[in-house]
Amino acid sequence: MERRKTKKIKIGNTYIGGDAPITVQSMLNKPAHDIEASVKQAVELEKAGCQIIRGAIPDMDAVKLIPALKEAVSVPIVADIHFDYRLAIEAVAAGVDKVRINPGNIGSDDRVKKVVEACRSRNIPIRIGVNSGSVEKEILAKYGAPTPEAMAESAMYHASLLEKFDFDDIVISIKSSNVGNMIKAYETVAERCDYPLHLGVTEAGTERMGLIKSSAGIGSLLMHGIGDSIRVSLTADPVKEVYAGLDILKALDLRSDCVQIVSCPTCGRTKIDLIKVAGEVENALRDCHKPIKVAVMGCVVNGPGEAKEADIGIAGGDGCAVLIKKGEIIRKIKEEDIVSELLAEIDKM
């Protein structure tokens, strides 16, 4: 697929847009004033593969979190700011790598200008974050509801506020809990500017439904070349957001530094506990960065063929499996040894 051409924005040691890989983000959900818990969670997120971490800065005391995070992790830190423009200025002074604001709730143009000047002085980009619940009253009155066009107009209006002060290190997000509205809003903004877009379905729901809605919305846009950064919003541990985001990129072949696992849904011919085997293999290889395809198949119907197409795999038999590597059957394995022997062979690759 051909990605939409955008500006390339530098965020700390990472880039968004242009020819940069699509990044996966998440947000801390520990109390902003609990620095120890927030730092611990940030470290966990980085280990899981999170490439950009956002933290809420609700007041001046919370600004202390920024240097603590910067010392603990190497990925860029984003300050999530609402209402008080002074928080953005202090976050910049504290060393944050990006500021996320809604210019419409920061206040007067003079206040927006002060945020812009602070960011410009340290080459800090700004993400404009528009949600369906934060569209201005005037725009809502015009469209009657937070429609995709209303959200797009709000985003472009906010961008114009920054552009008025000669600032264009901008990333835009236009999130909605309605998947169709979210897709249309991003498509509309993609036609109107060349700023990088951060994708997400806001208030997507619990782990199960949130993943489904996010996969549908984010995946649809990415398949059409739209999107430079993503966050899977879940009412769950943020580490699960990271794994979900990475898995979406993996499913769309937008990541090459990872294992691709194919496994069958099982049927009445399956004579090994393939569900257990596949789950154990997936968990064991979650942090493996080898660009290989692994097949975990249940029986002789499609199993040998799929496994031969993969770099390595197994095809189940009657209480056993055959190990297949680069299209060749290597040996038969007892059911209880399938996972350990498959992983041992992958370690050698």
Kinemage of the C-alpha trace (Angstrom):
@kinemage 1
@onewidth
@group {chain A} dominant
@subgroup {mainchain}
@vectorlist {calphas} color= white
{ca met a 1} P 0.000 0.000 0.000
{ca glu a 2} L 1.156 3.554 -0.663
{ca arg a 3} L 1.189 5.760 2.406
{ca arg a 4} L -0.102 9.294 2.357
{ca lys a 5} L 2.725 11.804 1.969
{ca thr a 6} L 3.150 13.960 5.059
{ca lys a 7} L 5.549 16.240 6.845
{ca lys a 8} L 8.138 14.447 8.971
{ca ile a 9} L 7.997 15.562 12.593
{ca lys a 10} L 10.782 14.887 15.117
{ca ile a 11} L 9.727 13.902 18.637
{ca gly a 12} L 12.735 13.377 20.859
{ca asn a 13} L 14.655 10.497 19.276
{ca thr a 14} L 11.693 9.393 17.144
{ca tyr a 15} L 9.992 10.606 13.973
{ca ile a 16} L 6.334 10.637 12.941
{ca gly a 17} L 5.273 10.971 9.314
{ca gly a 18} L 7.239 11.140 6.101
{ca asp a 19} L 9.141 7.911 5.541
{ca ala a 20} L 9.252 7.042 9.256
{ca pro a 21} L 7.717 3.736 10.380
{ca ile a 22} L 4.277 3.911 11.985
{ca thr a 23} L 4.714 4.289 15.744
{ca val a 24} L 2.706 2.736 18.574
{ca gln a 25} L 1.764 4.924 21.519
{ca ser a 26} L 0.055 4.494 24.866
{ca met a 27} L -0.817 6.621 27.888
{ca leu a 28} L -0.038 6.258 31.566
{ca asn a 29} L -3.100 5.612 33.717
{ca lys a 30} L -1.545 5.890 37.160
{ca pro a 31} L -2.288 9.074 39.154
{ca ala a 32} L -0.041 11.825 37.776
{ca his a 33} L 1.185 12.660 41.270
{ca asp a 34} L 2.234 9.074 41.968
{ca ile a 35} L 5.606 9.420 40.320
{ca glu a 36} L 6.908 6.036 41.451
{ca ala a 37} L 3.923 4.123 40.039
{ca ser a 38} L 3.915 6.183 36.825
{ca val a 39} L 7.618 5.612 36.236
{ca lys a 40} L 7.222 1.881 36.855
{ca gln a 41} L 4.397 1.749 34.335
{ca ala a 42} L 6.405 3.727 31.772
{ca val a 43} L 9.243 1.210 32.061
{ca glu a 44} L 6.765 -1.635 31.510
{ca leu a 45} L 5.354 0.126 28.459
{ca glu a 46} L 8.790 0.622 26.944
{ca lys a 47} L 9.649 -3.042 27.503
{ca ala a 48} L 6.405 -4.022 25.769
{ca gly a 49} L 7.432 -2.050 22.678
{ca cys a 50} L 5.709 1.298 23.237
{ca gln a 51} L 7.488 3.945 21.158
{ca ile a 52} L 5.885 7.121 22.544
{ca ile a 53} L 4.421 7.536 26.054
{ca arg a 54} L 1.869 10.191 26.998
{ca gly a 55} L 1.137 11.349 30.503
{ca ala a 56} L -1.576 13.636 31.856
{ca ile a 57} L -0.342 16.882 33.424
{ca pro a 58} L -3.406 18.192 35.273
{ca asp a 59} L -1.606 20.762 37.444
{ca met a 60} L 1.777 22.303 38.189
{ca asp a 61} L 2.721 19.662 40.740
{ca ala a 62} L 2.319 16.983 38.064
{ca val a 63} L 5.040 18.623 35.940
{ca lys a 64} L 7.546 16.903 38.262
{ca leu a 65} L 6.614 13.652 36.538
{ca ile a 66} L 8.271 14.682 33.281
{ca pro a 67} L 11.953 14.665 34.359
{ca ala a 68} L 11.338 11.441 36.304
{ca leu a 69} L 9.995 9.771 33.163
{ca lys a 70} L 12.789 11.162 31.004
{ca glu a 71} L 15.352 9.655 33.342
{ca ala a 72} L 13.645 6.244 33.464
{ca val a 73} L 12.903 5.554 29.792
{ca ser a 74} L 14.454 6.360 26.436
{ca val a 75} L 11.240 6.779 24.413
{ca pro a 76} L 9.732 10.265 23.854
{ca ile a 77} L 7.388 11.666 26.499
{ca val a 78} L 4.247 13.629 25.611
{ca ala a 79} L 2.522 15.997 28.039
{ca asp a 80} L -1.274 15.883 27.840
{ca ile a 81} L -2.486 19.427 28.563
{ca his a 82} L -5.969 20.872 28.918
{ca phe a 83} L -7.278 24.335 29.808
{ca asp a 84} L -4.189 25.893 31.465
{ca tyr a 85} L -1.674 27.105 28.889
{ca arg a 86} L 0.918 27.596 31.632
{ca leu a 87} L 1.108 23.827 32.119
{ca ala a 88} L 2.266 23.450 28.515
{ca ile a 89} L 4.961 26.073 29.001
{ca glu a 90} L 6.205 24.431 32.201
{ca ala a 91} L 6.144 20.986 30.578
{ca val a 92} L 8.374 22.275 27.806
{ca ala a 93} L 10.752 23.762 30.368
{ca ala a 94} L 10.803 20.395 32.164
{ca gly a 95} L 12.069 18.662 29.030
{ca val a 96} L 8.993 17.051 27.512
{ca asp a 97} L 9.325 15.886 23.897
{ca lys a 98} L 5.859 16.809 22.635
{ca val a 99} L 2.826 18.692 23.888
{ca arg a 100} L -0.722 17.530 23.256
{ca ile a 101} L -3.257 20.339 23.467
{ca asn a 102} L -6.646 21.354 22.216
{ca pro a 103} L -5.910 24.978 21.235
{ca gly a 104} L -9.594 25.772 21.529
{ca asn a 105} L -9.620 25.200 25.295
{ca ile a 106} L -6.280 26.875 26.023
{ca gly a 107} L -7.798 30.351 25.912
{ca ser a 108} L -7.054 33.527 23.979
{ca asp a 109} L -4.825 33.766 20.928
{ca asp a 110} L -2.180 35.371 23.130
{ca arg a 111} L -2.075 32.246 25.299
{ca val a 112} L -1.818 29.980 22.263
{ca lys a 113} L 1.017 32.182 21.012
{ca lys a 114} L 2.910 31.758 24.285
{ca val a 115} L 2.633 27.970 24.022
{ca val a 116} L 3.839 28.112 20.430
{ca glu a 117} L 6.804 30.303 21.365
{ca ala a 118} L 7.801 27.940 24.171
{ca cys a 119} L 7.608 24.910 21.871
{ca arg a 120} L 9.451 26.632 19.053
{ca ser a 121} L 12.303 27.652 21.371
{ca arg a 122} L 13.083 23.970 22.029
{ca asn a 123} L 11.894 22.428 18.750
{ca ile a 124} L 8.981 20.717 20.504
{ca pro a 125} L 6.070 19.628 18.257
{ca ile a 126} L 2.427 20.027 19.189
{ca arg a 127} L -0.274 17.424 18.725
{ca ile a 128} L -3.716 18.860 18.174
{ca gly a 129} L -6.162 16.479 19.790
{ca val a 130} L -9.804 16.718 18.756
{ca asn a 131} L -12.388 14.323 20.186
{ca ser a 132} L -16.064 14.063 19.324
{ca gly a 133} L -16.798 15.334 22.827
{ca ser a 134} L -14.594 18.427 22.540
{ca val a 135} L -15.872 20.090 19.351
{ca glu a 136} L -16.526 23.817 19.827
{ca lys a 137} L -20.087 24.968 20.454
{ca glu a 138} L -20.076 27.144 17.344
{ca ile a 139} L -19.102 24.223 15.121
{ca leu a 140} L -21.609 21.920 16.831
{ca ala a 141} L -24.325 24.494 16.207
{ca lys a 142} L -23.363 24.595 12.539
{ca tyr a 143} L -23.509 20.802 12.029
{ca gly a 144} L -25.966 19.852 14.754
{ca ala a 145} L -23.723 17.069 16.118
{ca pro a 146} L -20.044 16.032 16.258
{ca thr a 147} L -20.169 14.759 12.687
{ca pro a 148} L -16.995 13.789 10.814
{ca glu a 149} L -17.101 17.133 8.985
{ca ala a 150} L -17.504 18.978 12.294
{ca met a 151} L -14.504 17.228 13.822
{ca ala a 152} L -12.428 17.841 10.695
{ca glu a 153} L -13.341 21.524 10.703
{ca ser a 154} L -12.391 21.761 14.379
{ca ala a 155} L -9.010 20.145 13.726
{ca met a 156} L -8.222 22.440 10.811
{ca tyr a 157} L -9.314 25.477 12.806
{ca his a 158} L -6.940 24.509 15.616
{ca ala a 159} L -4.133 24.010 13.105
{ca ser a 160} L -4.805 27.477 11.713
{ca leu a 161} L -4.347 28.947 15.205
{ca leu a 162} L -0.849 27.524 15.347
{ca glu a 163} L -0.067 28.396 11.739
{ca lys a 164} L -1.038 32.001 12.456
{ca phe a 165} L 2.072 32.165 14.620
{ca asp a 166} L 4.274 30.497 11.965
{ca phe a 167} L 4.261 27.104 13.660
{ca asp a 168} L 3.836 23.905 11.666
{ca asp a 169} L 5.503 21.162 13.703
{ca ile a 170} L 2.038 19.707 14.074
{ca val a 171} L 0.512 16.249 14.469
{ca ile a 172} L -3.280 15.910 14.335
{ca ser a 173} L -5.669 13.406 15.888
{ca ile a 174} L -9.450 13.390 15.393
{ca lys a 175} L -10.892 10.634 17.549
{ca ser a 176} L -14.441 9.401 18.009
{ca ser a 177} L -15.993 6.429 19.766
{ca asn a 178} L -17.988 5.842 16.576
{ca val a 179} L -15.795 3.896 14.164
{ca gly a 180} L -17.497 5.160 11.003
{ca asn a 181} L -17.273 8.786 12.107
{ca met a 182} L -13.642 8.355 13.104
{ca ile a 183} L -12.714 6.919 9.703
{ca lys a 184} L -14.524 9.641 7.760
{ca ala a 185} L -13.067 12.429 9.914
{ca tyr a 186} L -9.509 11.237 9.329
{ca glu a 187} L -10.134 10.785 5.616
{ca thr a 188} L -11.439 14.360 5.428
{ca val a 189} L -8.468 15.868 7.251
{ca ala a 190} L -6.047 13.756 5.190
{ca glu a 191} L -7.347 15.519 2.079
{ca arg a 192} L -6.939 18.982 3.591
{ca cys a 193} L -3.404 19.012 4.971
{ca asp a 194} L -0.077 17.208 4.963
{ca tyr a 195} L 0.365 16.979 8.726
{ca pro a 196} L 1.041 13.523 10.199
{ca leu a 197} L -2.034 11.866 11.683
{ca his a 198} L -2.196 9.997 14.986
{ca leu a 199} L -4.977 7.400 14.757
{ca gly a 200} L -7.279 6.134 17.460
{ca val a 201} L -10.831 5.244 18.404
{ca thr a 202} L -11.474 7.098 21.656
{ca glu a 203} L -13.469 5.519 24.482
{ca ala a 204} L -13.331 2.313 22.451
{ca gly a 205} L -14.340 0.167 25.418
{ca thr a 206} L -13.061 -2.778 27.397
{ca glu a 207} L -10.280 -5.036 26.176
{ca arg a 208} L -12.475 -7.203 23.949
{ca met a 209} L -14.704 -4.614 22.270
{ca gly a 210} L -12.050 -1.910 22.324
{ca leu a 211} L -9.691 -4.102 20.349
{ca ile a 212} L -12.387 -4.938 17.804
{ca lys a 213} L -13.384 -1.301 17.269
{ca ser a 214} L -9.775 -0.131 17.146
{ca ser a 215} L -8.777 -2.836 14.676
{ca ala a 216} L -11.676 -1.898 12.417
{ca gly a 217} L -11.067 1.852 12.535
{ca ile a 218} L -7.278 2.010 12.658
{ca gly a 219} L -6.853 -0.942 10.310
{ca ser a 220} L -9.183 0.497 7.689
{ca leu a 221} L -7.289 3.787 7.555
{ca leu a 222} L -3.851 2.169 7.540
{ca met a 223} L -4.882 -0.090 4.663
{ca his a 224} L -5.637 3.066 2.675
{ca gly a 225} L -2.285 4.640 3.518
{ca ile a 226} L -3.613 7.031 6.160
{ca gly a 227} L -1.951 7.165 9.560
{ca asp a 228} L 1.513 7.753 10.968
{ca ser a 229} L 1.077 6.826 14.621
{ca ile a 230} L -1.549 4.798 16.490
{ca arg a 231} L -2.970 4.212 19.944
{ca val a 232} L -5.385 1.415 20.773
{ca ser a 233} L -7.469 2.881 23.612
{ca leu a 234} L -8.630 0.175 26.019
{ca thr a 235} L -10.209 0.182 29.448
{ca ala a 236} L -7.399 -2.136 30.495
{ca asp a 237} L -3.716 -2.247 31.360
{ca pro a 238} L -1.914 0.115 28.915
{ca val a 239} L 0.597 -2.648 28.173
{ca lys a 240} L -2.277 -4.459 26.449
{ca glu a 241} L -2.799 -1.344 24.307
{ca val a 242} L 0.789 -1.615 23.128
{ca tyr a 243} L 0.546 -5.306 22.285
{ca ala a 244} L -2.718 -4.642 20.445
{ca gly a 245} L -1.185 -1.797 18.434
{ca leu a 246} L 1.844 -3.840 17.497
{ca asp a 247} L -0.408 -6.750 16.516
{ca ile a 248} L -2.492 -4.510 14.240
{ca leu a 249} L 0.666 -3.395 12.425
{ca lys a 250} L 1.837 -6.992 12.258
{ca ala a 251} L -1.482 -8.160 10.787
{ca leu a 252} L -1.234 -5.526 8.040
{ca asp a 253} L 2.401 -6.389 7.224
{ca leu a 254} L 3.448 -2.945 8.421
{ca arg a 255} L 6.042 -4.430 10.773
{ca ser a 256} L 8.927 -6.569 9.585
{ca asp a 257} L 10.859 -7.011 12.858
{ca cys a 258} L 8.549 -9.624 14.307
{ca val a 259} L 7.222 -13.154 14.129
{ca gln a 260} L 4.104 -13.828 12.054
{ca ile a 261} L 2.097 -16.743 13.455
{ca val a 262} L -0.522 -18.607 11.473
{ca ser a 263} L -2.658 -21.187 13.227
{ca cys a 264} L -5.817 -23.055 12.270
{ca pro a 265} L -9.168 -22.713 14.082
{ca thr a 266} L -9.224 -26.485 14.842
{ca cys a 267} L -11.945 -28.943 13.891
{ca gly a 268} L -13.086 -32.461 14.603
{ca arg a 269} L -9.943 -33.868 12.989
{ca thr a 270} L -7.627 -32.173 15.508
{ca lys a 271} L -6.092 -34.714 17.913
{ca ile a 272} L -3.760 -32.467 19.899
{ca asp a 273} L -4.580 -29.553 22.201
{ca leu a 274} L -3.793 -27.019 19.507
{ca ile a 275} L -5.470 -24.098 21.290
{ca lys a 276} L -3.093 -24.545 24.229
{ca val a 277} L -0.079 -25.050 21.955
{ca ala a 278} L -0.819 -21.976 19.830
{ca gly a 279} L -1.344 -19.799 22.899
{ca glu a 280} L 1.930 -20.891 24.465
{ca val a 281} L 3.830 -20.336 21.228
{ca glu a 282} L 2.311 -16.878 20.758
{ca asn a 283} L 3.165 -15.805 24.307
{ca ala a 284} L 6.701 -17.150 24.066
{ca leu a 285} L 7.375 -15.315 20.799
{ca arg a 286} L 5.663 -12.005 21.655
{ca asp a 287} L 8.973 -10.211 22.136
{ca cys a 288} L 10.862 -12.095 19.436
{ca his a 289} L 12.089 -9.789 16.662
{ca lys a 290} L 13.021 -12.392 14.077
{ca pro a 291} L 11.234 -11.723 10.754
{ca ile a 292} L 9.950 -15.268 10.358
{ca lys a 293} L 6.622 -16.990 9.731
{ca val a 294} L 5.608 -19.735 12.158
{ca ala a 295} L 2.757 -22.150 11.412
{ca val a 296} L 0.896 -23.965 14.181
{ca met a 297} L -1.539 -26.307 12.449
{ca gly a 298} L -3.859 -28.989 13.796
{ca cys a 299} L -4.124 -31.823 11.303
{ca val a 300} L -3.000 -33.308 8.007
{ca val a 301} L -5.588 -31.560 5.795
{ca asn a 302} L -4.010 -28.102 5.533
{ca gly a 303} L -1.313 -28.454 8.161
{ca pro a 304} L 1.641 -29.746 6.141
{ca gly a 305} L 0.961 -27.351 3.284
{ca glu a 306} L 0.714 -24.272 5.517
{ca ala a 307} L 3.745 -25.328 7.534
{ca lys a 308} L 5.777 -25.788 4.371
{ca glu a 309} L 4.876 -22.244 3.305
{ca ala a 310} L 6.164 -20.928 6.637
{ca asp a 311} L 9.785 -20.702 7.753
{ca ile a 312} L 9.047 -23.221 10.456
{ca gly a 313} L 5.987 -24.901 11.875
{ca ile a 314} L 4.215 -27.962 13.158
{ca ala a 315} L 1.322 -30.016 11.855
{ca gly a 316} L -0.600 -32.057 14.396
{ca gly a 317} L -1.156 -35.798 14.266
{ca asp a 318} L -2.632 -38.331 16.676
{ca gly a 319} L -1.109 -37.191 19.987
{ca cys a 320} L 1.952 -35.907 18.176
{ca ala a 321} L 3.087 -33.460 15.500
{ca val a 322} L 5.597 -33.236 12.705
{ca leu a 323} L 8.136 -30.425 12.769
{ca ile a 324} L 8.594 -28.757 9.380
{ca lys a 325} L 11.447 -26.328 8.641
{ca lys a 326} L 11.931 -24.513 5.338
{ca gly a 327} L 9.485 -26.896 3.667
{ca glu a 328} L 11.147 -30.097 4.902
{ca ile a 329} L 9.814 -32.469 7.539
{ca ile a 330} L 12.472 -32.644 10.234
{ca arg a 331} L 11.037 -35.101 12.735
{ca lys a 332} L 8.018 -36.248 14.693
{ca ile a 333} L 7.438 -34.736 18.159
{ca lys a 334} L 5.421 -36.022 21.120
{ca glu a 335} L 2.504 -33.747 22.024
{ca glu a 336} L 3.999 -32.730 25.361
{ca asp a 337} L 7.226 -31.634 23.638
{ca ile a 338} L 5.747 -29.652 20.746
{ca val a 339} L 6.185 -26.170 22.209
{ca ser a 340} L 9.639 -26.676 23.685
{ca glu a 341} L 11.060 -28.312 20.557
{ca leu a 342} L 9.501 -25.740 18.215
{ca leu a 343} L 10.907 -22.877 20.287
{ca ala a 344} L 14.326 -24.566 20.437
{ca glu a 345} L 14.435 -24.728 16.637
{ca ile a 346} L 13.367 -21.085 16.361
{ca asp a 347} L 16.178 -20.108 18.719
{ca lys a 348} L 18.638 -21.601 16.221
{ca met a 349} L 17.279 -19.535 13.312
